[in-house]
């Protein structure tokens, strides 16, 4: 698909459809079109489109936001965010006019690809998943809709998750709920989780995962240590009964988190020792990052703030590297919650508030966080409360 650019009127034409742009919108779009499929940092775009001016990087974000709105109905045109880098313009071929890739519909090929996705997810290799997803056309593969949704989730694409019309809201609800945990106070998060568990809004698998894993850490954060421990007993039973072997490490980390909030030092040390052995046998990046953050929390609890800081920083760096935005954002938030619980004040609190604010800004929390929370709350409130809350 080709576009025509009229520099005299700042008009871009696709077939018989034209869009009127402002001068800098036109210049930015024209530059990206001339260099389509190539990613640029915000600084590079400022140098190319605003060479004699001194705008801030936010100027690029604002222009990209307006361009996306104006180009929304041109489905072949995609102005993509390259996480941690900048932006890229992609022009997709109209596949309806071309013969389909035979391999995209081969069942054996699809099972191989989905097996790769499952392995990458297990190892916490977000970049590998993203690469596979981005190369569907070149590789002649077709990714199931579940993974299409999941990719946007781990990328932290909050704008897409709350605005897309490709998936109904109920299919996005669970993934939005996971993000909500890091956006609101734990007590309110617990109320929403309990509403979700008592409603028909989630699938059976999602209900099970919310009940046996996600809600456990929220119990700890609101001071319900006994309830968290009781749920962990049930969680391990479900893991054995349903053969959920991949849940063992994440649940063990949740158990460590619970002990950090309400358990004895002896219990914390026992759990950490067990996890160190497990991570040697299964060195999954996502779990390693979380463990390092929790090592830092344990050092904080002992009053060893100087040693805690590099451990927490290392853990956040690993989580950022895995491209798992929900865990990255939530771990930064949990550091703040833990420090508030233990009444830690001073430089570290200021530092990690700034860290959380920067991470939140990177993923669009200031712009979309409140909307996500409001829409999740409104959707769950539409269901009548159940008397048999299936928590434990």
VENNOR-V159126 format. One record per pair of residues at least 24 apart in sequence whose C-alpha atoms are under 10 Angstrom apart, sorted by sequence separation. I is the first residue (numbers start at 1). GAP is how many residues later the second one is. D is the distance in Angstrom with one decimal. If there is no record, write none. Layout:
BEGIN
I/GAP/D
I/GAP/D
END
This chain:
BEGIN
5/24/9.5
6/24/10.0
25/24/9.4
130/24/9.4
211/24/8.1
212/24/8.3
289/24/9.6
290/24/9.7
291/24/7.1
292/24/8.2
293/24/9.8
332/24/5.5
333/24/9.5
5/25/7.3
24/25/7.3
61/25/9.3
126/25/8.5
129/25/9.8
130/25/8.5
146/25/9.3
150/25/8.1
153/25/9.4
190/25/7.2
193/25/9.1
212/25/9.7
289/25/7.4
290/25/6.0
292/25/9.9
293/25/9.7
331/25/9.1
332/25/9.3
4/26/9.6
24/26/8.2
60/26/9.5
61/26/9.2
117/26/9.5
149/26/8.8
153/26/8.9
189/26/9.0
190/26/9.7
209/26/9.4
212/26/7.8
228/26/9.6
229/26/7.9
232/26/9.5
249/26/7.8
252/26/9.6
272/26/9.7
288/26/9.8
289/26/4.1
290/26/7.8
292/26/8.8
293/26/9.5
329/26/9.7
330/26/9.0
333/26/9.9
3/27/9.6
60/27/9.4
174/27/8.8
190/27/9.8
208/27/9.3
212/27/8.7
228/27/8.5
268/27/9.9
288/27/7.3
289/27/6.4
292/27/9.8
329/27/7.1
332/27/8.2
333/27/9.7
5/28/9.9
113/28/7.8
114/28/9.7
126/28/7.4
127/28/9.5
173/28/7.9
174/28/6.8
190/28/6.2
287/28/9.4
289/28/7.5
290/28/8.4
328/28/9.5
329/28/9.6
332/28/9.4
113/29/8.7
114/29/7.6
118/29/9.7
126/29/8.2
173/29/7.6
174/29/9.0
189/29/7.4
190/29/7.4
229/29/7.7
249/29/7.6
269/29/9.1
286/29/9.2
289/29/5.0
290/29/7.3
329/29/9.9
3/30/8.6
113/30/7.9
114/30/8.2
117/30/8.1
170/30/10.0
171/30/8.9
172/30/9.7
188/30/9.8
189/30/9.9
208/30/8.9
228/30/7.0
229/30/8.8
248/30/9.7
249/30/8.3
268/30/8.0
285/30/9.7
288/30/7.6
289/30/5.2
329/30/6.5
330/30/9.9
2/31/9.6
109/31/9.5
110/31/7.0
113/31/9.8
170/31/6.5
171/31/8.0
175/31/9.5
186/31/9.4
187/31/7.9
190/31/9.4
228/31/9.6
287/31/9.4
288/31/8.4
289/31/8.8
328/31/8.1
329/31/6.8
28/32/8.7
104/32/8.6
109/32/7.6
110/32/7.1
169/32/9.9
170/32/7.3
171/32/8.9
174/32/6.9
178/32/8.9
186/32/6.1
187/32/8.7
190/32/8.2
226/32/9.6
286/32/7.4
287/32/8.6
289/32/9.3
328/32/9.8
104/33/8.8
109/33/9.3
110/33/7.6
114/33/8.7
121/33/9.9
170/33/9.4
173/33/10.0
174/33/8.9
177/33/9.4
181/33/9.1
185/33/9.8
186/33/8.3
189/33/9.7
225/33/6.9
229/33/9.8
249/33/8.9
257/33/9.7
265/33/8.8
285/33/6.8
286/33/6.0
289/33/8.8
329/33/10.0
29/34/9.4
106/34/9.9
110/34/8.6
181/34/9.4
186/34/9.2
187/34/8.1
188/34/9.7
213/34/8.4
217/34/9.8
220/34/9.5
224/34/9.4
225/34/8.2
228/34/9.7
229/34/9.7
253/34/7.7
257/34/9.3
260/34/8.1
285/34/7.4
286/34/9.3
325/34/9.0
329/34/8.8
25/35/9.5
28/35/8.0
29/35/8.7
104/35/8.6
105/35/9.0
106/35/8.6
174/35/9.9
186/35/6.2
187/35/6.0
212/35/9.5
216/35/8.9
220/35/9.6
223/35/9.6
249/35/9.3
252/35/9.8
253/35/9.8
256/35/8.8
260/35/9.6
286/35/9.0
300/35/9.8
325/35/9.8
24/36/9.8
28/36/8.4
101/36/8.2
103/36/8.6
104/36/5.3
105/36/7.6
106/36/9.4
174/36/8.5
178/36/7.7
181/36/9.9
185/36/9.3
186/36/6.1
187/36/9.6
214/36/9.8
217/36/9.6
218/36/9.9
221/36/9.3
225/36/7.7
226/36/8.7
250/36/9.2
254/36/9.6
261/36/9.4
265/36/9.4
285/36/8.6
286/36/6.4
329/36/9.8
25/37/9.7
26/37/9.7
100/37/9.7
101/37/9.6
103/37/5.6
104/37/4.2
105/37/7.3
177/37/9.8
178/37/9.8
181/37/8.1
185/37/9.1
186/37/9.8
213/37/7.9
214/37/9.1
217/37/6.1
220/37/7.8
221/37/8.2
224/37/9.6
225/37/5.7
226/37/9.8
250/37/6.9
253/37/7.5
254/37/9.9
257/37/7.0
260/37/7.5
261/37/9.4
265/37/9.1
285/37/6.7
286/37/9.2
290/37/8.1
294/37/9.1
297/37/9.3
301/37/8.8
325/37/9.9
326/37/9.8
25/38/6.1
29/38/7.8
101/38/9.0
102/38/7.5
103/38/6.2
104/38/5.1
209/38/9.2
213/38/6.2
216/38/6.9
217/38/8.0
220/38/5.4
223/38/7.8
224/38/8.5
225/38/7.9
249/38/7.3
253/38/6.9
256/38/7.8
257/38/9.9
260/38/6.5
284/38/9.8
286/38/7.7
289/38/9.3
290/38/8.8
293/38/7.4
297/38/7.1
300/38/8.9
301/38/8.6
325/38/8.0
24/39/7.8
25/39/7.9
28/39/9.1
101/39/5.4
102/39/8.8
103/39/8.5
104/39/8.6
212/39/8.2
213/39/9.8
215/39/9.6
216/39/8.1
217/39/9.6
219/39/8.2
220/39/8.4
222/39/9.7
223/39/7.6
256/39/9.7
259/39/9.7
289/39/9.0
293/39/8.8
296/39/8.9
300/39/7.9
303/39/9.9
305/39/9.4
309/39/7.9
313/39/9.6
316/39/9.8
320/39/9.5
100/40/8.6
101/40/7.6
213/40/10.0
214/40/8.5
217/40/6.8
218/40/9.0
220/40/8.9
221/40/7.3
250/40/9.2
254/40/10.0
257/40/8.9
261/40/9.1
287/40/9.9
294/40/9.5
298/40/10.0
308/40/10.0
312/40/9.9
22/41/9.6
25/41/7.9
26/41/8.9
37/41/10.0
39/41/8.9
40/41/9.9
41/41/8.9
45/41/8.9
101/41/9.2
213/41/7.3
216/41/9.2
217/41/6.3
220/41/6.2
221/41/9.4
250/41/9.9
253/41/8.5
257/41/9.4
260/41/7.9
286/41/8.2
290/41/7.3
293/41/9.3
294/41/8.7
297/41/7.3
301/41/7.2
303/41/9.1
25/42/6.7
37/42/9.8
39/42/8.8
40/42/8.6
44/42/9.1
45/42/8.9
95/42/9.8
213/42/9.5
216/42/7.7
219/42/9.9
220/42/7.2
256/42/9.7
286/42/9.4
289/42/9.3
293/42/7.9
297/42/8.3
300/42/8.7
306/42/9.4
309/42/10.0
313/42/9.8
36/43/9.6
37/43/9.6
39/43/7.1
41/43/9.0
42/43/7.9
43/43/8.8
301/43/9.3
305/43/8.2
309/43/9.7
22/44/9.9
33/44/9.7
41/44/5.5
42/44/5.6
93/44/9.8
217/44/9.4
300/44/8.5
21/45/9.4
22/45/9.6
40/45/7.3
41/45/4.2
42/45/7.5
92/45/9.7
21/46/8.2
33/46/9.9
39/46/7.8
40/46/5.5
41/46/6.6
32/47/8.9
39/47/6.6
40/47/5.5
41/47/9.1
39/48/5.4
40/48/6.4
21/49/8.2
38/49/8.4
39/49/4.4
40/49/9.5
20/50/8.6
29/50/9.2
37/50/9.6
38/50/5.7
39/50/7.6
19/51/7.4
37/51/6.0
38/51/7.1
39/51/9.7
19/52/7.9
36/52/6.8
37/52/5.6
38/52/8.4
35/53/8.6
36/53/5.0
37/53/5.2
35/54/7.8
36/54/5.8
37/54/7.7
32/55/8.8
33/55/9.2
34/55/9.4
35/55/9.5
36/55/7.2
32/56/7.1
33/56/6.5
17/57/9.3
32/57/5.8
33/57/8.3
31/58/9.6
32/58/9.0
33/58/8.5
14/60/8.4
29/60/8.4
83/72/7.5
82/73/9.6
83/73/9.0
81/74/10.0
83/74/9.3
1/75/7.8
1/76/9.1
81/76/8.9
257/77/9.7
261/77/7.6
260/78/9.0
261/80/8.4
257/81/10.0
261/81/9.1
3/88/10.0
2/89/8.7
1/90/7.2
1/91/7.6
2/91/10.0
1/92/6.4
1/93/7.4
221/113/8.7
221/116/7.6
217/117/9.7
221/117/8.1
223/118/9.5
222/119/9.8
221/120/8.5
122/124/7.4
122/125/9.8
182/144/8.2
181/145/9.2
182/145/9.2
179/146/9.0
180/146/9.4
182/146/9.8
183/146/9.0
179/147/5.9
182/147/6.6
183/147/8.4
178/148/7.1
179/148/8.8
181/148/9.6
182/148/4.9
186/148/10.0
178/149/9.2
181/149/7.1
182/149/8.3
184/149/9.8
176/150/9.6
179/150/8.2
180/150/9.2
182/150/8.6
183/150/8.3
175/151/9.1
179/151/7.7
182/151/5.9
186/151/8.9
178/152/9.0
181/152/9.0
182/152/7.8
185/152/9.1
181/153/9.7
182/155/10.0
234/157/9.5
235/157/8.7
234/158/6.6
123/159/8.4
124/159/9.6
125/159/8.5
126/159/9.7
233/159/9.2
122/160/9.7
123/160/7.6
124/160/6.0
125/160/7.3
126/160/9.2
231/160/7.7
232/160/9.2
123/161/4.6
124/161/5.3
125/161/8.0
231/161/5.7
122/162/7.1
123/162/6.1
124/162/4.8
230/162/7.5
121/163/9.5
122/163/9.0
123/163/7.1
124/163/7.8
120/164/9.7
122/164/8.5
123/164/8.6
124/164/9.5
227/164/9.7
228/164/9.7
121/165/9.1
122/165/9.6
124/165/9.8
227/165/8.7
155/167/9.8
156/167/8.5
154/168/9.2
155/168/6.2
156/168/7.5
157/168/8.6
154/169/6.6
155/169/6.3
156/169/4.9
154/170/4.7
155/170/5.6
156/170/6.5
153/171/8.3
154/171/5.3
155/171/8.2
156/171/9.8
151/172/9.9
153/172/7.7
154/172/6.3
156/172/9.5
151/173/9.5
152/173/9.7
153/173/7.6
154/173/8.6
156/173/9.0
154/174/9.7
182/174/9.9
215/176/9.1
183/177/9.1
182/178/9.5
201/178/8.8
201/179/7.5
211/179/8.0
212/179/8.5
196/180/9.6
200/180/9.5
211/180/6.2
212/180/8.7
192/181/9.6
196/181/9.7
199/181/7.5
201/181/10.0
210/181/9.5
211/181/8.0
183/182/8.0
195/182/9.0
198/182/9.5
199/182/9.4
201/182/8.3
208/182/9.6
182/183/9.9
183/183/9.8
196/183/9.6
197/183/9.9
199/183/9.5
200/183/8.0
207/183/9.2
208/183/9.6
189/184/9.6
192/184/8.1
196/184/6.4
199/184/6.3
200/184/10.0
207/184/9.8
184/185/9.2
192/185/6.8
195/185/6.4
196/185/9.3
198/185/8.8
199/185/7.6
179/186/9.7
183/186/6.6
184/186/9.1
191/186/9.5
194/186/9.9
195/186/7.7
198/186/8.8
199/186/7.2
200/186/9.9
182/187/9.6
183/187/8.0
193/187/9.5
196/187/9.1
198/187/6.7
199/187/7.0
189/188/9.9
192/188/7.5
195/188/8.4
198/188/5.4
180/189/7.8
183/189/9.2
184/189/8.0
188/189/9.8
192/189/9.0
195/189/9.2
196/189/9.8
197/189/9.2
198/189/8.1
179/190/8.6
180/190/9.2
183/190/7.7
195/190/7.2
198/190/7.4
199/190/8.9
194/191/9.7
195/191/8.5
197/191/9.9
198/191/5.2
199/191/9.9
180/192/7.4
181/192/9.5
197/192/6.8
198/192/6.7
126/193/9.8
130/193/8.9
176/193/9.8
179/193/8.7
180/193/6.2
196/193/9.8
197/193/6.6
198/193/8.7
124/194/10.0
126/194/9.6
127/194/8.1
128/194/9.2
129/194/9.5
179/194/9.0
180/194/9.9
195/194/8.6
197/194/7.4
124/195/8.8
126/195/8.0
127/195/6.7
128/195/9.6
177/195/8.7
194/195/7.5
125/196/8.5
126/196/5.0
127/196/6.3
176/196/7.0
177/196/8.3
180/196/8.5
194/196/8.7
124/197/9.3
125/197/5.4
126/197/4.9
127/197/9.2
176/197/8.3
180/197/9.9
194/197/7.9
124/198/5.7
125/198/7.5
126/198/6.3
123/199/9.1
124/199/8.2
125/199/8.6
126/199/9.5
173/199/9.6
176/199/9.5
177/199/7.1
124/200/7.6
176/200/7.4
177/200/9.5
121/201/9.7
173/202/9.4
174/202/9.4
121/203/9.7
173/203/6.9
156/204/9.8
159/204/8.7
172/204/9.8
158/205/6.8
159/205/7.3
163/205/9.6
156/206/9.1
157/206/6.7
158/206/6.6
159/206/9.2
162/206/7.7
169/206/9.3
170/206/9.6
173/206/8.8
156/207/5.9
157/207/8.0
158/207/7.5
161/207/9.6
162/207/9.5
169/207/9.1
173/207/9.3
155/208/8.5
156/208/8.5
157/208/9.9
159/208/8.5
160/208/9.9
156/209/9.5
158/209/9.1
159/209/6.5
162/209/7.9
163/209/9.7
170/209/8.7
158/210/6.5
159/210/9.4
162/210/6.4
169/210/8.8
170/210/10.0
157/211/10.0
158/211/7.9
161/211/8.8
159/213/9.4
162/213/8.6
158/214/8.2
162/214/9.8
84/236/9.2
84/237/9.9
84/239/9.4
83/240/8.5
84/278/8.0
83/279/8.4
84/279/9.7
83/280/8.6
END
